[in-house]
Structure formats: C-alpha cells, structure tokens
Amino acid sequence: MTTNYSQLFRMDGRHALVVGAGSGIGRESALALAAHGALVICADARIDSAIETASMADGLTATSLDVLDITAVNSFVQKNSNVDVLVHTPAMNVRKAILDYSLEEFDRVISLNLRSTFHMIQSFGRNMVARKRGSIITFSSIRAATVEPGQSIYAATKSGLESIVRTAAAEFGVAGVRVNAIRPGVVETPLTHQLKNNPEWYDAYARKSALGRWATADEIAGAVVYLASDASSFVTGTTITVDGGWTAIDGRYSPPL
C-alpha cells in the first residue's frame, strides 16, 4: 500500500476538542486543526473568548467548560462521545518561594494543572478506548526538565503530567489510542503577560534559547497538528519539546570560538 503523503496531516471529518481555546496556544491550536479539516469544539471557561475564537474560521463551534467542575465535565463527555482528538491546555502558576507557599495555593495549582488533566485524560480516554481510536494531547512545560526559584509546584505538576501521559499511552495503546505531551518553552500568551512587561525578565528569557527570542503561540500549533494527525500514527507516550533550544544549550554565556 502506497501512503498518500499529500493527505498526511489532513483531518477531514474528525472531531476535535480544544480545551482552553479562548486564547493563546489553545486558540492557535483550534485554528490550526480546523485548517486541516477537523471539526473543532472550542471550549473555555470564558464563553465569550471561546465564541471569539470560533468566529475566526469555518469548522469551529464554541462551548463553555470549566475543567474544575467534575459534574460539568462528566456531562460534556457523555454528550460528546465522538471526540477523536483532545487537546488540553489549561494551567496556572503561583510563582513563589517554597517557604512562602500556602497549602491553599498548592491545592489550586495541583487541581488545575494535574487533577483536571488526569480527569480529562481518563474521561475522554475511556470513550476513545471503547471506540479504538483517538489522540490525546496535553501540555507540559520546560519546567518539567529544568527549574528556577519560584517554580516548585508548577514544575512538579508538569513532571507529574508527563508521567501520566506515559502511563496512559501504555494502557490505551492496545486500543490504538495515542497519548502525548508538548513541552513549550517561553511563549508570548496572556498567561505570560506579566513577564513580557518586564524588559529585564523578557530579555533574559529571550537570550536563554538558541534562537534568542520567545515563541509565539502559533509556533506551537504545528506540533499539535502533527500529534493529532496520521503523520504521528506511531508516536505515543512521548513529550515533544518546542522550546527554541532552551533545554538543549547552556544559554548563560556564549564563549568566543
């Protein structure tokens, strides 16, 4: 059988759900999937933002979804059992020293970054396994591999997420369901607005990568399309790093050569 490579990234007729599609990486992921033929549900806790994303291209619809509301998620899963691709992006960070961290802050970060991701993988994975097809894509971070002061709990959730991804891939693989993660570096999104507005911080982060700059959200969308499509049909249990070389190099100093 000869592969039709011109259709390798096409997803015509497939149903995709992008959670956190109201802005940033989630929005660009939804637009990219729709451009390759997928029928995309743009889900976000802020329905106005989801509607705005859905208005940007054909093949997009909007819905409100709070991933911390277990009842709402379970109801949504029952009504959308035909999802072929799940892209889950929500996360938060409380940037604070360990000695200053409160247990309430700890619980908030764990609940959104790790607990909700586990629940979404579990809930949609159950339907995908029953249907014997599907691709689940979650978002890790370079902080799963390298940290800095103030990143303890955020980094822990991302490391834990990658372990869940590997385990889900092992358990779902026999049914033909793939589970992968994307590990971005620093990306210009609404979530990094505070850092972007600090020139010293912004420049320091830009200098750390091999490319000498931050990523834009649309530069992450290619990895989403790849993992959602048949182009990655033999890829599962993997974390794809899209960080401009951040974790590949020691960016503190460029010696003369």
Backbone as CSV, one residue per row, in Angstrom:
resi,resn,N_x,N_y,N_z,CA_x,CA_y,CA_z,C_x,C_y,C_z
1,MET,0.850,-1.203,0.000,0.000,0.000,0.000,0.880,1.246,0.000
2,THR,0.598,2.164,-0.905,1.357,3.405,-1.006,0.690,4.503,-0.186
3,THR,1.453,5.158,0.678,0.915,6.237,1.501,0.721,7.492,0.659
4,ASN,-0.425,8.119,0.814,-0.693,9.386,0.145,-0.199,10.507,1.051
5,TYR,1.045,10.905,0.841,1.652,11.881,1.733,1.001,13.258,1.655
6,SER,0.312,13.545,0.590,-0.357,14.841,0.484,-1.509,14.967,1.482
7,GLN,-1.956,13.814,2.029,-3.067,13.816,2.985,-2.602,13.524,4.406
8,LEU,-1.292,13.502,4.608,-0.737,13.036,5.875,-1.230,13.833,7.083
9,PHE,-1.420,15.127,6.889,-1.831,15.978,8.007,-3.321,16.336,7.971
10,ARG,-4.044,15.801,7.001,-5.467,16.113,6.882,-6.270,15.397,7.966
11,MET,-7.297,16.083,8.455,-8.167,15.509,9.488,-9.636,15.720,9.150
12,ASP,-9.944,15.651,7.874,-11.314,15.890,7.426,-12.284,14.938,8.106
13,GLY,-13.330,15.505,8.684,-14.368,14.707,9.321,-14.082,14.290,10.740
14,ARG,-12.885,14.531,11.232,-12.575,14.151,12.606,-13.064,15.238,13.573
15,HIS,-13.446,14.795,14.753,-13.972,15.708,15.766,-12.891,15.983,16.805
16,ALA,-12.573,17.253,16.982,-11.535,17.653,17.932,-12.127,18.556,19.004
17,LEU,-11.634,18.413,20.204,-11.988,19.291,21.306,-10.716,19.963,21.798
18,VAL,-10.705,21.291,21.793,-9.568,22.046,22.323,-10.035,22.762,23.577
19,VAL,-9.490,22.379,24.711,-9.852,22.985,25.987,-8.867,24.100,26.298
20,GLY,-9.406,25.275,26.573,-8.566,26.457,26.727,-8.391,27.179,25.413
21,ALA,-9.395,27.039,24.535,-9.297,27.592,23.177,-9.585,29.082,23.108
22,GLY,-9.853,29.702,24.235,-10.224,31.112,24.208,-9.078,32.068,23.946
23,SER,-7.843,31.599,24.063,-6.695,32.492,23.849,-5.431,31.664,23.709
24,GLY,-4.343,32.341,23.356,-3.013,31.752,23.387,-2.854,30.482,22.579
25,ILE,-2.155,29.531,23.150,-1.856,28.274,22.463,-3.130,27.525,22.118
26,GLY,-4.117,27.545,23.004,-5.374,26.870,22.735,-6.077,27.428,21.517
27,ARG,-6.105,28.743,21.409,-6.750,29.370,20.244,-6.035,28.985,18.953
28,GLU,-4.724,29.088,18.935,-3.974,28.765,17.714,-4.087,27.276,17.374
29,SER,-4.162,26.435,18.378,-4.337,25.000,18.135,-5.673,24.728,17.463
30,ALA,-6.728,25.375,17.939,-8.054,25.196,17.348,-8.073,25.654,15.895
31,LEU,-7.476,26.794,15.628,-7.445,27.318,14.265,-6.633,26.415,13.345
32,ALA,-5.519,25.896,13.847,-4.669,25.029,13.025,-5.360,23.705,12.712
33,LEU,-6.030,23.120,13.683,-6.743,21.868,13.452,-7.868,22.058,12.447
34,ALA,-8.594,23.165,12.571,-9.677,23.446,11.625,-9.137,23.644,10.215
35,ALA,-7.970,24.267,10.094,-7.360,24.493,8.777,-7.003,23.186,8.097
36,HIS,-6.849,22.125,8.878,-6.531,20.809,8.318,-7.752,19.897,8.270
37,GLY,-8.934,20.503,8.358,-10.166,19.783,8.099,-10.926,19.285,9.303
38,ALA,-10.396,19.436,10.505,-11.087,18.927,11.687,-12.296,19.795,12.029
39,LEU,-13.282,19.169,12.622,-14.434,19.870,13.185,-14.118,20.104,14.649
40,VAL,-13.922,21.367,15.037,-13.320,21.689,16.325,-14.326,22.350,17.266
41,ILE,-14.413,21.796,18.472,-15.149,22.454,19.546,-14.152,23.279,20.347
42,CYS,-14.400,24.576,20.429,-13.546,25.484,21.197,-14.144,25.622,22.596
43,ALA,-13.529,25.003,23.571,-14.042,25.023,24.936,-13.179,25.923,25.804
44,ASP,-13.838,26.705,26.631,-13.113,27.598,27.531,-14.028,27.957,28.693
45,ALA,-13.444,28.232,29.843,-14.254,28.669,30.981,-14.892,30.018,30.696
46,ARG,-14.290,30.791,29.785,-14.830,32.102,29.390,-15.516,31.946,28.042
47,ILE,-16.821,31.857,28.055,-17.565,31.568,26.827,-17.380,32.664,25.787
48,ASP,-17.224,33.920,26.220,-17.040,34.997,25.253,-15.740,34.817,24.470
49,SER,-14.696,34.348,25.143,-13.427,34.111,24.462,-13.522,32.920,23.508
50,ALA,-14.250,31.885,23.918,-14.443,30.727,23.049,-15.221,31.112,21.801
51,ILE,-16.229,31.943,21.965,-17.023,32.411,20.826,-16.165,33.235,19.875
52,GLU,-15.291,34.058,20.442,-14.398,34.874,19.610,-13.494,33.989,18.760
53,THR,-12.933,32.945,19.365,-12.092,32.012,18.607,-12.896,31.329,17.512
54,ALA,-14.091,30.868,17.858,-14.928,30.137,16.900,-15.328,30.986,15.704
55,SER,-15.330,32.310,15.891,-15.722,33.214,14.802,-14.603,33.431,13.794
56,MET,-13.412,32.911,14.073,-12.238,33.212,13.253,-12.071,32.298,12.047
57,ALA,-12.783,31.183,12.005,-12.607,30.244,10.885,-13.816,29.331,10.788
58,ASP,-13.968,28.699,9.644,-15.016,27.702,9.471,-14.641,26.436,10.231
59,GLY,-15.656,25.667,10.585,-15.418,24.390,11.239,-15.240,24.483,12.740
60,LEU,-15.476,25.669,13.318,-15.303,25.870,14.749,-16.636,26.172,15.421
61,THR,-16.867,25.568,16.576,-18.015,25.898,17.414,-17.495,26.183,18.815
62,ALA,-18.295,26.880,19.610,-17.856,27.310,20.938,-18.730,26.720,22.026
63,THR,-18.106,26.451,23.160,-18.848,25.999,24.329,-18.130,26.449,25.589
64,SER,-18.880,26.563,26.662,-18.298,26.890,27.959,-17.978,25.593,28.693
65,LEU,-16.781,25.494,29.268,-16.415,24.310,30.032,-15.409,24.685,31.107
66,ASP,-15.771,24.418,32.351,-14.880,24.617,33.484,-14.321,23.256,33.867
67,VAL,-13.042,23.021,33.599,-12.459,21.693,33.819,-12.354,21.338,35.300
68,LEU,-12.561,22.311,36.188,-12.553,22.030,37.620,-13.919,21.568,38.121
69,ASP,-14.937,21.690,37.280,-16.296,21.266,37.617,-16.483,19.828,37.139
70,ILE,-16.335,18.867,38.040,-16.380,17.453,37.668,-17.709,17.080,37.035
71,THR,-18.804,17.582,37.596,-20.123,17.271,37.055,-20.276,17.794,35.642
72,ALA,-19.809,19.014,35.402,-19.903,19.611,34.064,-19.062,18.833,33.062
73,VAL,-17.867,18.419,33.463,-17.010,17.643,32.567,-17.652,16.307,32.237
74,ASN,-18.156,15.606,33.243,-18.783,14.313,33.006,-19.978,14.424,32.076
75,SER,-20.775,15.473,32.259,-21.930,15.696,31.382,-21.483,15.986,29.960
76,PHE,-20.429,16.790,29.819,-19.921,17.127,28.493,-19.394,15.889,27.782
77,VAL,-18.691,15.040,28.513,-18.139,13.814,27.914,-19.257,12.925,27.392
78,GLN,-20.337,12.800,28.150,-21.461,11.963,27.731,-22.101,12.481,26.451
79,LYS,-22.143,13.806,26.305,-22.780,14.411,25.139,-21.841,14.482,23.932
80,ASN,-20.558,14.270,24.162,-19.568,14.392,23.079,-18.670,13.154,23.066
81,SER,-19.294,12.005,22.927,-18.556,10.740,22.972,-17.815,10.444,21.675
82,ASN,-17.997,11.312,20.662,-17.361,11.073,19.362,-16.076,11.859,19.165
83,VAL,-15.513,12.420,20.229,-14.281,13.199,20.114,-13.125,12.286,19.704
84,ASP,-12.484,12.635,18.595,-11.331,11.874,18.094,-10.007,12.443,18.588
85,VAL,-9.987,13.754,18.837,-8.756,14.439,19.256,-9.079,15.319,20.453
86,LEU,-8.352,15.142,21.541,-8.462,16.012,22.703,-7.169,16.794,22.860
87,VAL,-7.284,18.114,22.906,-6.141,18.986,23.183,-6.455,19.731,24.472
88,HIS,-5.668,19.494,25.509,-5.962,20.064,26.827,-4.832,21.010,27.228
89,THR,-5.151,22.307,27.353,-4.118,23.312,27.605,-4.161,24.014,28.963
90,PRO,-5.268,24.005,29.726,-5.340,24.858,30.920,-4.245,24.585,31.943
91,ALA,-3.698,25.659,32.500,-2.690,25.556,33.553,-2.561,26.908,34.243
92,MET,-1.993,26.886,35.429,-1.736,28.120,36.164,-0.441,27.961,36.943
93,ASN,0.092,29.091,37.390,1.313,29.076,38.180,1.216,30.129,39.273
94,VAL,1.555,29.735,40.467,1.774,30.697,41.550,3.276,30.746,41.764
95,ARG,3.894,31.812,41.270,5.354,31.934,41.315,5.756,32.462,42.686
96,LYS,6.228,31.553,43.518,6.510,31.931,44.904,7.513,30.944,45.498
97,ALA,8.360,31.414,46.399,9.329,30.556,47.063,8.626,29.481,47.885
98,ILE,9.255,28.322,47.996,8.668,27.211,48.748,8.323,27.633,50.178
99,LEU,9.184,28.385,50.828,8.944,28.780,52.213,7.765,29.734,52.355
100,ASP,7.347,30.352,51.263,6.229,31.293,51.305,4.931,30.697,50.767
101,TYR,4.997,29.490,50.232,3.836,28.870,49.582,2.805,28.452,50.632
102,SER,1.542,28.734,50.363,0.478,28.254,51.245,-0.086,26.946,50.689
103,LEU,-0.679,26.151,51.538,-1.286,24.900,51.090,-2.495,25.169,50.196
104,GLU,-3.155,26.292,50.402,-4.284,26.657,49.538,-3.783,26.917,48.116
105,GLU,-2.652,27.619,48.000,-2.052,27.856,46.688,-1.584,26.547,46.058
106,PHE,-0.998,25.686,46.864,-0.572,24.366,46.403,-1.766,23.615,45.801
107,ASP,-2.869,23.585,46.515,-4.055,22.856,46.054,-4.610,23.448,44.760
108,ARG,-4.586,24.775,44.630,-5.108,25.424,43.423,-4.304,25.016,42.193
109,VAL,-2.984,25.044,42.308,-2.126,24.706,41.170,-2.261,23.227,40.824
110,ILE,-2.240,22.369,41.833,-2.380,20.933,41.602,-3.735,20.616,40.968
111,SER,-4.785,21.262,41.446,-6.136,20.962,40.960,-6.283,21.259,39.478
112,LEU,-5.775,22.403,39.038,-5.934,22.758,37.627,-4.914,22.025,36.759
113,ASN,-3.667,22.074,37.136,-2.609,21.556,36.258,-2.574,20.040,36.178
114,LEU,-2.825,19.370,37.287,-2.640,17.917,37.322,-3.971,17.162,37.448
115,ARG,-4.778,17.546,38.429,-6.025,16.813,38.661,-6.964,16.921,37.473
116,SER,-7.147,18.132,36.945,-8.077,18.296,35.823,-7.560,17.605,34.570
117,THR,-6.244,17.630,34.383,-5.666,16.942,33.222,-5.887,15.442,33.329
118,PHE,-5.661,14.885,34.513,-5.907,13.463,34.724,-7.370,13.120,34.443
119,HIS,-8.276,13.945,34.948,-9.707,13.682,34.765,-10.098,13.721,33.289
120,MET,-9.542,14.658,32.539,-9.857,14.757,31.111,-9.286,13.562,30.346
121,ILE,-8.060,13.173,30.657,-7.466,12.003,30.003,-8.293,10.761,30.320
122,GLN,-8.666,10.619,31.565,-9.456,9.464,31.992,-10.824,9.446,31.307
123,SER,-11.513,10.576,31.308,-12.881,10.631,30.804,-12.953,10.440,29.294
124,PHE,-12.151,11.200,28.558,-12.177,11.059,27.102,-11.430,9.807,26.660
125,GLY,-10.429,9.406,27.428,-9.715,8.176,27.100,-10.623,6.962,27.155
126,ARG,-11.557,6.956,28.095,-12.478,5.817,28.204,-13.294,5.660,26.920
127,ASN,-13.817,6.764,26.385,-14.589,6.699,25.135,-13.707,6.309,23.955
128,MET,-12.505,6.869,23.911,-11.597,6.561,22.803,-11.189,5.091,22.809
129,VAL,-10.900,4.572,23.982,-10.524,3.165,24.088,-11.679,2.280,23.624
130,ALA,-12.906,2.643,23.995,-14.070,1.862,23.576,-14.248,1.906,22.064
131,ARG,-13.906,3.042,21.444,-14.050,3.204,20.001,-12.796,2.760,19.243
132,LYS,-11.729,2.478,20.006,-10.455,2.001,19.466,-9.798,2.983,18.500
133,ARG,-9.875,4.243,18.836,-9.144,5.264,18.092,-9.149,6.569,18.889
134,GLY,-8.159,7.414,18.601,-8.125,8.718,19.232,-6.714,9.187,19.532
135,SER,-6.574,10.493,19.702,-5.296,11.106,20.054,-5.542,12.127,21.159
136,ILE,-4.806,11.984,22.246,-4.894,12.912,23.374,-3.585,13.684,23.455
137,ILE,-3.699,15.006,23.521,-2.524,15.882,23.545,-2.636,16.813,24.753
138,THR,-1.657,16.758,25.637,-1.644,17.637,26.793,-0.419,18.553,26.723
139,PHE,-0.386,19.518,27.634,0.716,20.487,27.613,1.529,20.442,28.892
140,SER,2.793,20.122,28.714,3.763,20.169,29.791,4.469,21.521,29.725
141,SER,5.722,21.565,30.096,6.496,22.804,30.101,7.970,22.451,30.241
142,ILE,8.843,23.362,29.817,10.271,23.160,30.062,10.554,23.010,31.553
143,ARG,9.630,23.480,32.395,9.832,23.377,33.838,9.720,21.941,34.335
144,ALA,9.279,21.019,33.478,9.331,19.602,33.837,10.762,19.093,33.808
145,ALA,11.633,19.817,33.077,13.018,19.380,32.905,14.014,20.269,33.617
146,THR,13.723,21.554,33.690,14.649,22.497,34.304,13.858,23.566,35.051
147,VAL,14.287,23.912,36.231,13.501,24.812,37.067,14.283,26.076,37.380
148,GLU,13.621,26.996,38.065,14.244,28.183,38.616,13.515,28.500,39.911
149,PRO,14.061,29.333,40.766,13.372,29.665,42.013,11.943,30.147,41.748
150,GLY,11.026,29.692,42.582,9.631,30.106,42.462,8.771,29.197,41.616
151,GLN,9.345,28.114,41.073,8.604,27.264,40.139,8.290,25.879,40.715
152,SER,8.412,25.690,42.008,8.392,24.338,42.582,7.135,23.547,42.256
153,ILE,5.966,24.088,42.559,4.739,23.315,42.412,4.333,23.226,40.941
154,TYR,4.500,24.314,40.209,4.229,24.286,38.765,5.090,23.217,38.094
155,ALA,6.373,23.216,38.411,7.282,22.234,37.819,6.880,20.816,38.208
156,ALA,6.471,20.629,39.452,6.059,19.309,39.911,4.836,18.812,39.149
157,THR,3.896,19.718,38.869,2.696,19.295,38.124,3.054,18.893,36.705
158,LYS,3.990,19.597,36.094,4.348,19.283,34.715,5.145,17.978,34.633
159,SER,6.011,17.732,35.603,6.709,16.449,35.646,5.709,15.317,35.856
160,GLY,4.755,15.529,36.760,3.734,14.523,37.009,2.863,14.277,35.806
161,LEU,2.537,15.346,35.085,1.728,15.214,33.876,2.425,14.325,32.848
162,GLU,3.712,14.495,32.679,4.432,13.673,31.704,4.428,12.199,32.118
163,SER,4.446,11.929,33.407,4.362,10.542,33.867,2.976,9.965,33.593
164,ILE,1.945,10.763,33.787,0.585,10.306,33.482,0.452,10.024,31.989
165,VAL,1.024,10.884,31.164,0.980,10.689,29.711,1.620,9.361,29.322
166,ARG,2.788,9.080,29.868,3.464,7.827,29.539,2.638,6.611,29.968
167,THR,2.043,6.712,31.158,1.255,5.586,31.657,-0.021,5.404,30.844
168,ALA,-0.695,6.508,30.513,-1.908,6.416,29.699,-1.592,5.831,28.330
169,ALA,-0.454,6.224,27.768,-0.050,5.665,26.473,0.135,4.154,26.576
170,ALA,0.727,3.699,27.667,0.941,2.271,27.867,-0.382,1.526,28.017
171,GLU,-1.341,2.145,28.697,-2.609,1.478,28.965,-3.574,1.553,27.786
172,PHE,-3.548,2.665,27.050,-4.502,2.868,25.954,-3.996,2.333,24.612
173,GLY,-2.695,2.081,24.528,-2.089,1.748,23.244,-2.669,0.515,22.591
174,VAL,-3.043,-0.481,23.372,-3.584,-1.717,22.812,-4.878,-1.464,22.053
175,ALA,-5.559,-0.361,22.391,-6.799,0.012,21.707,-6.549,0.995,20.564
176,GLY,-5.285,1.303,20.297,-4.978,2.213,19.197,-5.117,3.676,19.543
177,VAL,-5.206,3.994,20.847,-5.331,5.382,21.292,-3.954,5.899,21.690
178,ARG,-3.582,7.059,21.142,-2.269,7.637,21.404,-2.385,8.791,22.400
179,VAL,-1.379,8.915,23.277,-1.355,9.972,24.284,0.038,10.585,24.298
180,ASN,0.111,11.886,24.103,1.401,12.581,24.045,1.307,13.947,24.723
181,ALA,2.459,14.525,24.976,2.525,15.865,25.562,3.421,16.758,24.716
182,ILE,3.174,18.051,24.807,4.030,19.059,24.182,4.655,19.873,25.305
183,ARG,5.959,20.103,25.205,6.693,20.834,26.234,7.195,22.157,25.648
184,PRO,6.394,23.225,25.730,6.848,24.513,25.189,7.888,25.172,26.085
185,GLY,8.610,26.110,25.467,9.469,26.992,26.236,8.677,28.239,26.608
186,VAL,9.316,29.387,26.562,8.608,30.634,26.880,7.836,31.086,25.643
187,VAL,6.558,31.341,25.839,5.648,31.663,24.739,4.907,32.949,25.082
188,GLU,4.759,33.810,24.117,4.015,35.048,24.328,2.518,34.752,24.300
189,THR,1.920,34.676,25.475,0.489,34.432,25.623,-0.033,35.336,26.734
190,PRO,-1.351,35.410,26.922,-1.882,36.197,28.041,-1.361,35.730,29.402
191,LEU,-1.010,34.456,29.526,-0.530,33.938,30.804,0.867,34.449,31.142
192,THR,1.629,34.883,30.138,2.980,35.393,30.393,3.032,36.915,30.281
193,HIS,1.881,37.545,30.375,1.791,38.994,30.208,2.674,39.742,31.208
194,GLN,2.679,39.284,32.457,3.461,39.964,33.490,4.945,39.929,33.173
195,LEU,5.435,38.767,32.698,6.859,38.656,32.368,7.207,39.477,31.140
196,LYS,6.307,39.489,30.160,6.555,40.240,28.929,6.702,41.730,29.212
197,ASN,6.005,42.201,30.232,6.037,43.635,30.539,7.238,44.044,31.380
198,ASN,8.074,43.078,31.739,9.296,43.373,32.480,10.468,43.212,31.506
199,PRO,11.010,44.294,30.977,12.048,44.201,29.941,13.249,43.355,30.348
200,GLU,13.695,43.469,31.596,14.856,42.703,32.048,14.560,41.202,32.007
201,TRP,13.383,40.828,32.497,12.975,39.433,32.517,12.760,38.918,31.093
202,TYR,12.083,39.724,30.293,11.795,39.331,28.907,13.094,39.075,28.141
203,ASP,14.038,39.993,28.257,15.303,39.863,27.529,16.127,38.678,28.039
204,ALA,16.103,38.456,29.343,16.865,37.342,29.909,16.335,36.007,29.397
205,TYR,15.011,35.874,29.329,14.408,34.645,28.806,14.693,34.488,27.316
206,ALA,14.657,35.586,26.580,14.939,35.516,25.143,16.362,35.036,24.894
207,ARG,17.306,35.537,25.679,18.711,35.177,25.487,18.990,33.721,25.849
208,LYS,18.149,33.106,26.658,18.402,31.740,27.118,18.231,30.714,26.000
209,SER,17.388,30.974,25.017,17.150,29.980,23.965,18.193,30.110,22.858
210,ALA,18.330,29.054,22.084,19.274,29.071,20.965,18.847,30.064,19.901
211,LEU,17.539,30.275,19.765,17.021,31.185,18.743,16.997,32.635,19.209
212,GLY,17.253,32.854,20.492,17.383,34.214,21.005,16.091,35.003,21.082
213,ARG,14.965,34.312,21.224,13.682,35.019,21.296,12.636,34.134,21.964
214,TRP,11.484,34.727,22.252,10.336,33.986,22.730,9.603,33.359,21.539
215,ALA,8.790,32.351,21.810,7.912,31.799,20.781,6.604,32.581,20.751
216,THR,5.930,32.529,19.631,4.547,32.991,19.553,3.651,31.755,19.577
217,ALA,2.402,31.934,19.972,1.515,30.790,20.184,1.321,29.961,18.920
218,ASP,1.328,30.619,17.763,1.113,29.873,16.518,2.272,28.924,16.206
219,GLU,3.451,29.166,16.808,4.594,28.284,16.562,4.478,26.958,17.318
220,ILE,3.529,26.869,18.219,3.296,25.628,18.947,2.241,24.780,18.228
221,ALA,1.422,25.433,17.406,0.293,24.750,16.780,0.719,23.640,15.824
222,GLY,1.884,23.762,15.210,2.355,22.730,14.295,2.537,21.391,14.991
223,ALA,3.036,21.433,16.218,3.206,20.193,16.981,1.855,19.574,17.315
224,VAL,0.864,20.417,17.560,-0.486,19.921,17.842,-1.047,19.211,16.622
225,VAL,-0.933,19.835,15.457,-1.427,19.215,14.218,-0.721,17.892,13.973
226,TYR,0.582,17.881,14.169,1.352,16.651,13.964,0.839,15.514,14.856
227,LEU,0.671,15.795,16.150,0.259,14.751,17.084,-1.198,14.350,16.902
228,ALA,-2.004,15.242,16.354,-3.418,14.928,16.142,-3.639,14.121,14.872
229,SER,-2.735,14.237,13.916,-2.935,13.673,12.589,-2.261,12.317,12.433
230,ASP,-2.485,11.707,11.268,-1.854,10.418,10.965,-0.356,10.541,10.734
231,ALA,0.144,11.761,10.633,1.590,11.947,10.483,2.339,11.385,11.684
232,SER,1.656,11.273,12.822,2.282,10.753,14.048,1.642,9.433,14.475
233,SER,1.217,8.636,13.507,0.460,7.414,13.815,1.226,6.410,14.673
234,PHE,2.555,6.505,14.722,3.360,5.579,15.533,4.042,6.308,16.682
235,VAL,3.477,7.448,17.076,4.048,8.250,18.161,3.088,8.240,19.345
236,THR,3.527,7.706,20.464,2.721,7.747,21.685,3.629,7.643,22.896
237,GLY,3.164,8.190,24.012,3.962,8.184,25.235,5.144,9.127,25.187
238,THR,5.083,10.101,24.294,6.218,10.977,24.019,5.930,12.414,24.439
239,THR,6.966,13.118,24.862,6.882,14.560,25.068,7.719,15.239,23.999
240,ILE,7.064,16.059,23.188,7.754,16.802,22.137,8.122,18.190,22.667
241,THR,9.402,18.487,22.656,9.884,19.767,23.163,9.898,20.804,22.047
242,VAL,9.243,21.935,22.300,9.201,23.045,21.338,9.634,24.289,22.108
243,ASP,10.945,24.403,22.324,11.433,25.440,23.236,12.535,26.314,22.662
244,GLY,12.731,26.260,21.340,13.757,27.107,20.736,15.164,26.770,21.189
245,GLY,15.351,25.551,21.691,16.675,25.126,22.145,16.966,25.404,23.608
246,TRP,15.961,25.873,24.351,16.173,26.260,25.757,16.834,25.150,26.554
247,THR,16.297,23.929,26.485,16.822,22.834,27.306,17.985,22.098,26.637
248,ALA,18.349,22.512,25.425,19.449,21.846,24.718,20.793,22.508,24.949
249,ILE,20.779,23.761,25.366,22.033,24.507,25.463,22.183,25.159,26.827
250,ASP,23.410,25.565,27.130,23.682,26.408,28.287,23.716,27.840,27.766
251,GLY,22.627,28.553,27.951,22.497,29.869,27.335,23.021,31.020,28.168
252,ARG,23.721,30.719,29.253,24.156,31.823,30.134,25.304,32.614,29.531
253,TYR,26.106,31.960,28.676,27.281,32.650,28.135,27.678,32.007,26.826
254,SER,27.959,32.843,25.848,28.433,32.341,24.539,29.923,32.649,24.428
255,PRO,30.777,31.657,24.639,32.217,31.903,24.610,32.723,32.208,23.220
256,PRO,33.831,32.919,23.105,34.414,33.170,21.784,34.934,31.878,21.176
257,LEU,34.744,31.713,19.892,35.176,30.498,19.205,36.256,30.799,18.187
